[in-house]
Amino acid sequence: MAGVDRELEELSRGSGDEMLVDGKDEPGDADTPMNLAADSTLGNKRKLKKIARQNSKENVVANSAAGFIHAPRSWKNSRRSRNGFGRGLPKKGGAGGKGVWGLPGSELLEAYEDVNDPNYDNENMSNGDIELKAVIPDITVEDVRRKVEPIILEYFENGDTHEAAISLSDAVPHNLRDILVQFMVEIAMDHKASHREMTSVLVSDLYGQVVTEGDITKGFENLLANLGDLIIDIPDAPMVLGNFIARAIADDCIPPKFLAVMKDKSDAEPFQEALDRANTLFTMKHGIVRLHNVWGVGGALRPVKYLTRQMNLLLLEYISSRDISEATRCVRALEVPHFHHELVYESIVMALEANSASKEEALCTLLKSLSDAIIITPDQLEHGFFRVFEDLADISMDVPLAYIILDRFVDRCYKEGFLTEQIVKRLPSRGRKRFVSEGDQHLIKNHRII
């Protein structure tokens, strides 16, 4: 028994060559039968050391005998450095490591060639002697037409030749500038005189910057050659093309000898008719000066008396034919939307002078149609009626029943729904009652109370 006690005492002290690693005995020591017997004999249990997380350098305990590092199993997936150095931070700001994409944007910083890339070209990419050449795509005539037409139509709306020149220069290559001139004139031939004048101005402004004399000459040659096809859609195409040629000569875009050179190239009747028209305009007295108005004076440049007379004539023609579409076309052709109040004024005065229910109804229908189509705007409509109200005292000297007829006409228009309350409220009336002896058809006017 004394020998057993001495053995237990020596085991409890521990030998010098035994070492605890992380609060745990050497493998195999704790499970020996002698240790179990000692524990049961002494009646006290051995407590394991508490595991505490420390820096990576402090958690390393080297076994001099085994020569390996033993760490807790809970640190198996730890990102801390295994070599005992570092602060345990992720590498490269979280963008490094195996099987990751890397830091966002890092693909732009690293430019390298992968030999295993299927697109790798050993001849062109590896030596660095790469030569880039500008490739101009081929453009067809239809592509030119598709690009030019919206630019010209926009130019008809704003009249800005500088913007049109920039757009056309970018859209049409140099070798197709003659096609550009041809398409510009063809588009203008389908439009009204004011647009043709704008096209002549555009050709003159493009000369020397976007198109050359040769381009304009070639463009007119193409138009003369295609004149037989243009007549199908534009019956007066020879006369219109002759005007364009004469105007181009007057603007010094093409030389006068163009007419003599082209005279012998074809015997077709439309071809010769266009050249004769241009020659007549160019050779007449003061022809170069007159050619500046070859398309006529349009819009607001015409005298007021001329516009008033034209409006009066179209109203008379409408009363005769009752053709609203033709009257609308004539109003649009005048191209004076700022002067449509004159049309309203002339319509009311004509209704007052006619003193006819059928003519009043026809004129009311015309004003309603023009108002619904927004050809006559509400402000122009009000301006025209207010002008009649102001001049009614003078009109009544020639038309004694002017007040009664005007009241009837305003009521008719108001029932149609295109007059505003403001116009009806400002309807004038005489300051006294008018009796039967004054020719009121046995009626006494009831004063309107608004």
Kinemage of the C-alpha trace (Angstrom):
@kinemage 1
@onewidth
@group {chain A} dominant
@subgroup {mainchain}
@vectorlist {calphas} color= white
{ca met a 1} P 0.000 0.000 0.000
{ca ala a 2} L 2.873 2.339 0.752
{ca gly a 3} L 4.322 1.630 -2.690
{ca val a 4} L 1.048 2.651 -4.346
{ca asp a 5} L 0.981 5.888 -2.375
{ca arg a 6} L 4.461 6.785 -3.533
{ca glu a 7} L 3.506 6.080 -7.112
{ca leu a 8} L 0.469 8.354 -6.899
{ca glu a 9} L 2.555 11.123 -5.376
{ca glu a 10} L 5.071 10.950 -8.212
{ca leu a 11} L 2.286 11.028 -10.801
{ca ser a 12} L 0.604 14.013 -9.151
{ca arg a 13} L 3.851 15.986 -9.240
{ca gly a 14} L 4.373 15.185 -12.915
{ca ser a 15} L 7.631 14.494 -14.650
{ca gly a 16} L 9.731 17.243 -16.273
{ca asp a 17} L 9.353 15.932 -19.778
{ca glu a 18} L 5.474 16.040 -19.784
{ca met a 19} L 3.637 19.189 -21.011
{ca leu a 20} L 0.016 20.288 -21.127
{ca val a 21} L -1.161 21.748 -24.416
{ca asp a 22} L -4.162 24.123 -24.304
{ca gly a 23} L -5.400 22.766 -20.940
{ca lys a 24} L -5.305 19.134 -22.067
{ca asp a 25} L -2.829 16.343 -21.268
{ca glu a 26} L -0.637 14.601 -23.736
{ca pro a 27} L -2.599 12.116 -25.723
{ca gly a 28} L -2.992 8.841 -23.896
{ca asp a 29} L -2.052 10.122 -20.376
{ca ala a 30} L -5.530 10.944 -19.123
{ca asp a 31} L -7.012 7.591 -20.113
{ca thr a 32} L -4.520 5.231 -18.498
{ca pro a 33} L -5.881 2.823 -15.906
{ca met a 34} L -3.450 4.133 -13.344
{ca asn a 35} L -4.783 7.704 -13.775
{ca leu a 36} L -8.340 6.509 -13.458
{ca ala a 37} L -7.442 4.619 -10.350
{ca ala a 38} L -5.683 7.646 -8.929
{ca asp a 39} L -8.680 9.844 -9.563
{ca ser a 40} L -11.036 7.376 -7.953
{ca thr a 41} L -8.692 6.950 -5.023
{ca leu a 42} L -8.074 10.642 -4.376
{ca gly a 43} L -11.728 11.525 -5.009
{ca asn a 44} L -10.912 14.775 -6.808
{ca lys a 45} L -11.559 15.501 -10.505
{ca arg a 46} L -9.176 17.259 -12.853
{ca lys a 47} L -10.552 20.492 -14.384
{ca leu a 48} L -9.639 21.510 -17.933
{ca lys a 49} L -8.251 24.981 -18.594
{ca lys a 50} L -10.654 27.569 -20.045
{ca ile a 51} L -10.003 28.296 -23.676
{ca ala a 52} L -9.697 32.035 -24.349
{ca arg a 53} L -9.239 33.657 -27.803
{ca gln a 54} L -6.032 35.613 -28.077
{ca asn a 55} L -3.889 37.008 -30.829
{ca ser a 56} L -2.647 34.566 -33.355
{ca lys a 57} L 0.875 34.726 -31.985
{ca glu a 58} L -0.237 33.968 -28.413
{ca asn a 59} L -2.399 30.994 -29.408
{ca val a 60} L 0.513 29.097 -30.789
{ca val a 61} L 2.049 26.568 -28.379
{ca ala a 62} L 4.818 24.547 -29.880
{ca asn a 63} L 5.436 21.004 -28.834
{ca ser a 64} L 9.145 20.524 -28.771
{ca ala a 65} L 8.763 16.790 -29.014
{ca ala a 66} L 6.095 16.486 -31.717
{ca gly a 67} L 6.979 19.705 -33.624
{ca phe a 68} L 3.386 20.687 -34.626
{ca ile a 69} L 0.824 23.370 -33.768
{ca his a 70} L -2.304 22.236 -32.018
{ca ala a 71} L -5.298 24.649 -32.009
{ca pro a 72} L -8.925 24.326 -30.952
{ca arg a 73} L -11.310 22.756 -33.457
{ca ser a 74} L -13.499 25.904 -33.382
{ca trp a 75} L -10.719 27.760 -35.184
{ca lys a 76} L -10.733 25.436 -38.163
{ca asn a 77} L -12.573 27.953 -40.437
{ca ser a 78} L -10.961 31.036 -38.964
{ca arg a 79} L -9.553 33.605 -41.385
{ca arg a 80} L -6.658 34.483 -39.116
{ca ser a 81} L -3.173 34.019 -40.342
{ca arg a 82} L -1.828 30.513 -39.738
{ca asn a 83} L 1.785 31.617 -39.627
{ca gly a 84} L 1.366 33.655 -36.458
{ca phe a 85} L 1.646 37.038 -38.152
{ca gly a 86} L -0.898 39.610 -39.308
{ca arg a 87} L -3.941 41.181 -37.733
{ca gly a 88} L -6.446 38.720 -39.076
{ca leu a 89} L -7.959 41.171 -41.637
{ca pro a 90} L -9.271 39.992 -45.023
{ca lys a 91} L -6.751 40.199 -47.828
{ca lys a 92} L -7.024 42.926 -50.509
{ca gly a 93} L -9.979 44.576 -48.871
{ca gly a 94} L -12.157 41.500 -49.203
{ca ala a 95} L -11.440 41.076 -52.912
{ca gly a 96} L -8.757 38.412 -52.756
{ca gly a 97} L -8.782 34.707 -52.223
{ca lys a 98} L -9.332 31.640 -54.271
{ca gly a 99} L -12.462 31.371 -56.393
{ca val a 100} L -13.643 34.988 -55.984
{ca trp a 101} L -14.236 37.635 -58.652
{ca gly a 102} L -12.013 40.273 -57.090
{ca leu a 103} L -12.575 43.943 -56.295
{ca pro a 104} L -15.225 45.611 -58.491
{ca gly a 105} L -13.450 47.453 -61.312
{ca ser a 106} L -10.242 45.470 -60.993
{ca glu a 107} L -10.824 43.966 -64.418
{ca leu a 108} L -10.144 47.409 -65.902
{ca leu a 109} L -6.813 47.754 -64.150
{ca glu a 110} L -5.356 44.488 -65.338
{ca ala a 111} L -4.958 44.102 -69.072
{ca tyr a 112} L -3.319 40.901 -70.076
{ca glu a 113} L -3.623 38.379 -72.856
{ca asp a 114} L -4.614 34.850 -72.083
{ca val a 115} L -3.053 32.331 -74.417
{ca asn a 116} L -5.879 29.916 -73.688
{ca asp a 117} L -8.496 32.487 -74.735
{ca pro a 118} L -10.273 31.274 -77.917
{ca asn a 119} L -10.182 34.867 -79.249
{ca tyr a 120} L -6.428 35.153 -78.715
{ca asp a 121} L -4.678 36.208 -81.915
{ca asn a 122} L -0.970 35.640 -81.798
{ca glu a 123} L -0.217 37.742 -84.884
{ca asn a 124} L -2.202 40.933 -84.159
{ca met a 125} L -2.504 41.101 -80.367
{ca ser a 126} L 0.770 39.920 -78.971
{ca asn a 127} L 3.290 42.137 -80.764
{ca gly a 128} L 1.644 45.489 -79.969
{ca asp a 129} L 2.009 46.822 -83.562
{ca ile a 130} L -1.696 47.324 -84.097
{ca glu a 131} L -2.794 49.768 -86.793
{ca leu a 132} L -6.390 50.998 -86.734
{ca lys a 133} L -8.007 52.234 -89.941
{ca ala a 134} L -11.281 54.161 -90.239
{ca val a 135} L -13.899 52.149 -92.073
{ca ile a 136} L -16.626 54.209 -93.749
{ca pro a 137} L -19.750 52.079 -94.239
{ca asp a 138} L -21.298 52.023 -97.671
{ca ile a 139} L -24.459 54.143 -97.917
{ca thr a 140} L -27.067 53.668 -100.609
{ca val a 141} L -29.256 56.197 -102.374
{ca glu a 142} L -32.269 55.083 -100.354
{ca asp a 143} L -30.341 55.658 -97.135
{ca val a 144} L -29.583 59.204 -98.277
{ca arg a 145} L -33.255 59.832 -99.018
{ca arg a 146} L -34.294 58.431 -95.630
{ca lys a 147} L -31.824 60.721 -93.835
{ca val a 148} L -32.370 63.868 -95.907
{ca glu a 149} L -36.168 64.010 -95.912
{ca pro a 150} L -36.743 64.562 -92.154
{ca ile a 151} L -33.982 67.202 -92.096
{ca ile a 152} L -35.597 69.149 -94.948
{ca leu a 153} L -39.071 68.881 -93.408
{ca glu a 154} L -37.720 70.171 -90.101
{ca tyr a 155} L -36.047 73.031 -91.979
{ca phe a 156} L -39.429 73.948 -93.485
{ca glu a 157} L -40.735 74.332 -89.931
{ca asn a 158} L -37.944 76.400 -88.341
{ca gly a 159} L -36.155 77.976 -91.335
{ca asp a 160} L -32.702 77.612 -89.713
{ca thr a 161} L -30.256 77.100 -92.597
{ca his a 162} L -27.255 76.799 -90.267
{ca glu a 163} L -28.723 73.848 -88.382
{ca ala a 164} L -29.831 72.223 -91.645
{ca ala a 165} L -26.320 72.608 -93.096
{ca ile a 166} L -24.741 70.894 -90.078
{ca ser a 167} L -27.236 68.025 -90.158
{ca leu a 168} L -26.889 67.464 -93.908
{ca ser a 169} L -23.092 67.604 -93.730
{ca asp a 170} L -23.056 64.855 -91.085
{ca ala a 171} L -25.689 62.695 -92.785
{ca val a 172} L -24.495 62.660 -96.408
{ca pro a 173} L -20.951 61.668 -97.506
{ca his a 174} L -19.058 63.822 -99.991
{ca asn a 175} L -19.474 61.450 -102.909
{ca leu a 176} L -23.295 61.680 -102.710
{ca arg a 177} L -23.761 65.441 -102.359
{ca asp a 178} L -25.245 65.670 -105.876
{ca ile a 179} L -27.951 63.236 -104.759
{ca leu a 180} L -28.541 65.571 -101.795
{ca val a 181} L -29.319 68.512 -104.124
{ca gln a 182} L -31.593 66.312 -106.213
{ca phe a 183} L -33.614 65.129 -103.221
{ca met a 184} L -33.889 68.643 -101.776
{ca val a 185} L -35.465 69.976 -104.982
{ca glu a 186} L -37.725 66.924 -105.374
{ca ile a 187} L -39.086 67.363 -101.845
{ca ala a 188} L -39.660 71.095 -102.418
{ca met a 189} L -41.516 70.433 -105.684
{ca asp a 190} L -44.188 68.567 -103.692
{ca his a 191} L -44.710 71.549 -101.366
{ca lys a 192} L -45.995 75.078 -101.687
{ca ala a 193} L -44.271 78.157 -103.067
{ca ser a 194} L -42.949 79.372 -99.716
{ca his a 195} L -41.167 76.049 -99.143
{ca arg a 196} L -39.685 76.224 -102.626
{ca glu a 197} L -38.343 79.668 -101.805
{ca met a 198} L -36.800 78.292 -98.616
{ca thr a 199} L -35.195 75.470 -100.613
{ca ser a 200} L -33.640 77.952 -103.064
{ca val a 201} L -32.242 79.888 -100.102
{ca leu a 202} L -30.888 76.658 -98.572
{ca val a 203} L -29.131 75.654 -101.810
{ca ser a 204} L -27.542 79.096 -101.958
{ca asp a 205} L -26.376 78.880 -98.329
{ca leu a 206} L -24.997 75.355 -98.753
{ca tyr a 207} L -22.948 76.405 -101.785
{ca gly a 208} L -19.249 76.479 -100.959
{ca gln a 209} L -19.682 74.862 -97.539
{ca val a 210} L -21.548 71.589 -97.983
{ca val a 211} L -22.028 71.329 -101.759
{ca thr a 212} L -19.911 72.520 -104.670
{ca glu a 213} L -20.794 73.870 -108.076
{ca gly a 214} L -20.259 70.426 -109.557
{ca asp a 215} L -22.669 68.875 -107.041
{ca ile a 216} L -25.411 71.381 -107.873
{ca thr a 217} L -24.852 70.977 -111.615
{ca lys a 218} L -24.967 67.188 -111.360
{ca gly a 219} L -28.094 67.377 -109.198
{ca phe a 220} L -29.968 69.459 -111.786
{ca glu a 221} L -28.808 67.104 -114.539
{ca asn a 222} L -30.342 64.196 -112.627
{ca leu a 223} L -33.569 66.127 -112.181
{ca leu a 224} L -33.779 66.922 -115.894
{ca ala a 225} L -33.149 63.271 -116.735
{ca asn a 226} L -35.945 62.142 -114.340
{ca leu a 227} L -38.395 64.814 -115.433
{ca gly a 228} L -40.588 62.286 -117.238
{ca asp a 229} L -41.234 60.440 -113.958
{ca leu a 230} L -41.728 63.632 -111.953
{ca ile a 231} L -44.553 64.796 -114.244
{ca ile a 232} L -46.664 61.830 -113.110
{ca asp a 233} L -46.906 63.200 -109.568
{ca ile a 234} L -46.265 66.901 -110.313
{ca pro a 235} L -47.928 68.003 -113.574
{ca asp a 236} L -46.175 71.390 -113.594
{ca ala a 237} L -42.751 69.876 -112.868
{ca pro a 238} L -41.022 71.386 -115.978
{ca met a 239} L -42.065 74.921 -115.013
{ca val a 240} L -41.088 74.431 -111.354
{ca leu a 241} L -37.715 72.922 -112.249
{ca gly a 242} L -37.074 75.770 -114.689
{ca asn a 243} L -37.707 78.229 -111.839
{ca phe a 244} L -35.217 76.367 -109.638
{ca ile a 245} L -32.547 76.410 -112.354
{ca ala a 246} L -33.045 80.108 -113.077
{ca arg a 247} L -32.920 80.960 -109.376
{ca ala a 248} L -29.711 78.946 -108.938
{ca ile a 249} L -28.119 80.892 -111.804
{ca ala a 250} L -29.225 84.194 -110.242
{ca asp a 251} L -27.691 83.122 -106.915
{ca asp a 252} L -24.359 82.307 -108.671
{ca cys a 253} L -24.595 78.640 -107.715
{ca ile a 254} L -24.265 77.402 -111.315
{ca pro a 255} L -22.915 79.257 -114.387
{ca pro a 256} L -25.252 80.617 -117.115
{ca lys a 257} L -23.609 78.329 -119.688
{ca phe a 258} L -25.410 75.417 -117.998
{ca leu a 259} L -28.478 76.158 -120.131
{ca ala a 260} L -26.503 76.092 -123.392
{ca val a 261} L -24.635 72.911 -122.433
{ca met a 262} L -27.789 71.019 -121.474
{ca lys a 263} L -29.765 72.196 -124.494
{ca asp a 264} L -28.299 69.548 -126.824
{ca lys a 265} L -28.380 66.583 -124.422
{ca ser a 266} L -32.012 65.597 -124.942
{ca asp a 267} L -34.909 66.288 -127.297
{ca ala a 268} L -37.640 65.276 -124.845
{ca glu a 269} L -40.449 67.791 -124.591
{ca pro a 270} L -40.424 68.155 -120.742
{ca phe a 271} L -36.620 68.470 -120.842
{ca gln a 272} L -36.718 71.309 -123.360
{ca glu a 273} L -39.696 72.953 -121.661
{ca ala a 274} L -37.804 73.255 -118.364
{ca leu a 275} L -34.737 74.740 -120.075
{ca asp a 276} L -36.866 77.196 -122.069
{ca arg a 277} L -38.593 78.313 -118.878
{ca ala a 278} L -35.246 78.923 -117.158
{ca asn a 279} L -33.845 80.727 -120.201
{ca thr a 280} L -36.893 82.998 -120.443
{ca leu a 281} L -36.693 84.000 -116.785
{ca phe a 282} L -32.968 84.622 -116.978
{ca thr a 283} L -32.930 86.662 -120.177
{ca met a 284} L -35.926 88.924 -119.522
{ca lys a 285} L -35.383 92.574 -118.626
{ca his a 286} L -34.021 92.934 -115.084
{ca gly a 287} L -34.286 89.164 -114.924
{ca ile a 288} L -31.661 88.617 -112.244
{ca val a 289} L -33.401 91.070 -109.905
{ca arg a 290} L -36.841 89.634 -110.568
{ca leu a 291} L -35.659 86.090 -109.991
{ca his a 292} L -35.358 86.825 -106.287
{ca asn a 293} L -39.174 86.806 -106.249
{ca val a 294} L -39.581 83.933 -108.698
{ca trp a 295} L -41.682 82.035 -106.147
{ca gly a 296} L -43.782 85.093 -105.357
{ca val a 297} L -44.049 87.090 -102.183
{ca gly a 298} L -45.638 84.956 -99.511
{ca gly a 299} L -46.896 85.228 -95.979
{ca ala a 300} L -46.730 88.498 -94.108
{ca leu a 301} L -44.664 90.192 -96.819
{ca arg a 302} L -47.786 90.772 -98.923
{ca pro a 303} L -49.749 94.008 -98.498
{ca val a 304} L -52.712 94.063 -96.143
{ca lys a 305} L -55.074 95.217 -98.887
{ca tyr a 306} L -54.065 92.248 -101.021
{ca leu a 307} L -54.723 89.791 -98.182
{ca thr a 308} L -58.081 91.396 -97.380
{ca arg a 309} L -59.130 91.179 -101.011
{ca gln a 310} L -58.115 87.511 -101.214
{ca met a 311} L -60.130 86.702 -98.080
{ca asn a 312} L -63.147 88.515 -99.459
{ca leu a 313} L -62.907 86.591 -102.731
{ca leu a 314} L -62.652 83.204 -101.046
{ca leu a 315} L -65.701 83.997 -98.904
{ca leu a 316} L -67.715 84.920 -102.014
{ca glu a 317} L -66.604 81.713 -103.707
{ca tyr a 318} L -67.563 79.694 -100.630
{ca ile a 319} L -71.059 81.196 -100.498
{ca ser a 320} L -71.519 80.246 -104.132
{ca ser a 321} L -70.201 76.686 -103.872
{ca arg a 322} L -70.607 75.884 -100.143
{ca asp a 323} L -67.383 73.837 -100.448
{ca ile a 324} L -65.791 73.957 -97.002
{ca ser a 325} L -62.724 71.901 -97.981
{ca glu a 326} L -61.837 74.277 -100.827
{ca ala a 327} L -62.321 77.313 -98.595
{ca thr a 328} L -60.097 75.716 -95.951
{ca arg a 329} L -57.414 75.043 -98.560
{ca cys a 330} L -57.502 78.678 -99.691
{ca val a 331} L -57.159 79.901 -96.116
{ca arg a 332} L -54.155 77.668 -95.551
{ca ala a 333} L -52.589 78.785 -98.842
{ca leu a 334} L -52.541 82.400 -97.684
{ca glu a 335} L -50.087 81.435 -94.897
{ca val a 336} L -51.048 84.291 -92.595
{ca pro a 337} L -52.241 82.657 -89.352
{ca his a 338} L -51.628 85.925 -87.485
{ca phe a 339} L -54.108 87.691 -89.789
{ca his a 340} L -57.037 85.270 -89.527
{ca his a 341} L -58.960 87.776 -87.430
{ca glu a 342} L -59.475 89.670 -90.692
{ca leu a 343} L -61.240 86.596 -92.123
{ca val a 344} L -63.571 86.542 -89.101
{ca tyr a 345} L -64.220 90.281 -89.500
{ca glu a 346} L -65.017 89.976 -93.220
{ca ser a 347} L -67.306 86.992 -92.575
{ca ile a 348} L -69.409 88.889 -89.995
{ca val a 349} L -69.616 92.022 -92.128
{ca met a 350} L -70.690 89.916 -95.120
{ca ala a 351} L -73.412 88.308 -92.984
{ca leu a 352} L -74.629 91.733 -91.831
{ca glu a 353} L -74.759 93.104 -95.377
{ca ala a 354} L -76.452 90.013 -96.802
{ca asn a 355} L -79.318 89.915 -94.239
{ca ser a 356} L -80.067 86.352 -95.339
{ca ala a 357} L -80.625 83.409 -93.027
{ca ser a 358} L -79.068 80.932 -95.496
{ca lys a 359} L -75.873 82.987 -95.902
{ca glu a 360} L -75.644 83.517 -92.156
{ca glu a 361} L -75.916 79.772 -91.639
{ca ala a 362} L -73.250 79.085 -94.297
{ca leu a 363} L -70.795 81.585 -92.813
{ca cys a 364} L -71.442 80.253 -89.301
{ca thr a 365} L -70.732 76.713 -90.546
{ca leu a 366} L -67.463 77.861 -92.135
{ca leu a 367} L -66.284 79.621 -88.962
{ca lys a 368} L -67.164 76.570 -86.884
{ca ser a 369} L -65.227 74.272 -89.253
{ca leu a 370} L -62.157 76.526 -89.205
{ca ser a 371} L -62.371 76.822 -85.406
{ca asp a 372} L -62.670 73.053 -84.898
{ca ala a 373} L -59.652 72.508 -87.156
{ca ile a 374} L -57.761 75.158 -85.098
{ca ile a 375} L -57.032 77.058 -88.298
{ca ile a 376} L -58.653 80.030 -86.593
{ca thr a 377} L -57.506 80.133 -82.977
{ca pro a 378} L -59.771 81.346 -80.140
{ca asp a 379} L -57.819 84.581 -79.731
{ca gln a 380} L -58.114 85.340 -83.469
{ca leu a 381} L -61.850 84.583 -83.263
{ca glu a 382} L -62.326 86.957 -80.337
{ca his a 383} L -60.245 89.642 -82.009
{ca gly a 384} L -62.400 89.487 -85.150
{ca phe a 385} L -65.703 89.710 -83.238
{ca phe a 386} L -64.418 92.536 -81.013
{ca arg a 387} L -63.389 94.508 -84.106
{ca val a 388} L -66.953 94.217 -85.425
{ca phe a 389} L -68.347 95.329 -82.055
{ca glu a 390} L -66.145 98.419 -82.102
{ca asp a 391} L -67.075 99.343 -85.682
{ca leu a 392} L -70.761 98.507 -85.364
{ca ala a 393} L -71.781 102.153 -85.026
{ca asp a 394} L -70.216 102.948 -88.404
{ca ile a 395} L -71.505 99.725 -89.996
{ca ser a 396} L -75.055 100.517 -88.880
{ca met a 397} L -74.963 103.699 -90.968
{ca asp a 398} L -74.878 101.513 -94.109
{ca val a 399} L -76.802 98.586 -92.607
{ca pro a 400} L -79.645 99.958 -90.399
{ca leu a 401} L -80.521 96.497 -89.068
{ca ala a 402} L -76.915 95.724 -88.119
{ca tyr a 403} L -77.632 95.361 -84.387
{ca ile a 404} L -80.493 92.914 -84.897
{ca ile a 405} L -78.642 90.863 -87.497
{ca leu a 406} L -75.501 90.774 -85.365
{ca asp a 407} L -77.493 89.638 -82.337
{ca arg a 408} L -79.048 86.870 -84.414
{ca phe a 409} L -75.712 85.832 -85.890
{ca val a 410} L -73.991 85.755 -82.468
{ca asp a 411} L -76.829 83.613 -81.051
{ca arg a 412} L -76.480 81.195 -83.965
{ca cys a 413} L -72.691 80.918 -83.486
{ca tyr a 414} L -73.061 80.538 -79.723
{ca lys a 415} L -75.471 77.644 -80.182
{ca glu a 416} L -72.923 75.961 -82.461
{ca gly a 417} L -70.540 75.965 -79.508
{ca phe a 418} L -67.451 77.771 -80.788
{ca leu a 419} L -68.064 81.192 -79.215
{ca thr a 420} L -67.006 81.962 -75.670
{ca glu a 421} L -69.021 83.675 -72.967
{ca gln a 422} L -66.671 86.636 -73.121
{ca ile a 423} L -67.717 87.393 -76.709
{ca val a 424} L -71.423 87.124 -75.892
{ca lys a 425} L -71.092 89.415 -72.866
{ca arg a 426} L -69.457 92.140 -74.915
{ca leu a 427} L -72.174 92.121 -77.570
{ca pro a 428} L -73.216 95.803 -77.974
{ca ser a 429} L -76.796 97.078 -78.013
{ca arg a 430} L -78.427 100.441 -78.678
{ca gly a 431} L -79.005 102.695 -75.717
{ca arg a 432} L -82.717 103.261 -76.436
{ca lys a 433} L -85.675 101.241 -77.628
{ca arg a 434} L -86.288 101.089 -81.343
{ca phe a 435} L -89.833 101.396 -82.473
{ca val a 436} L -91.803 99.896 -85.309
{ca ser a 437} L -91.405 103.041 -87.388
{ca glu a 438} L -87.663 102.431 -87.565
{ca gly a 439} L -88.177 99.298 -89.609
{ca asp a 440} L -87.614 96.628 -86.969
{ca gln a 441} L -90.183 94.342 -88.619
{ca his a 442} L -92.797 95.085 -85.942
{ca leu a 443} L -90.428 93.989 -83.189
{ca ile a 444} L -89.062 95.843 -80.195
{ca lys a 445} L -85.587 94.752 -79.176
{ca asn a 446} L -85.373 93.175 -75.758
{ca his a 447} L -82.252 94.400 -74.006
{ca arg a 448} L -79.946 91.559 -73.112
{ca ile a 449} L -79.267 91.319 -69.387
{ca ile a 450} L -76.122 89.334 -68.657
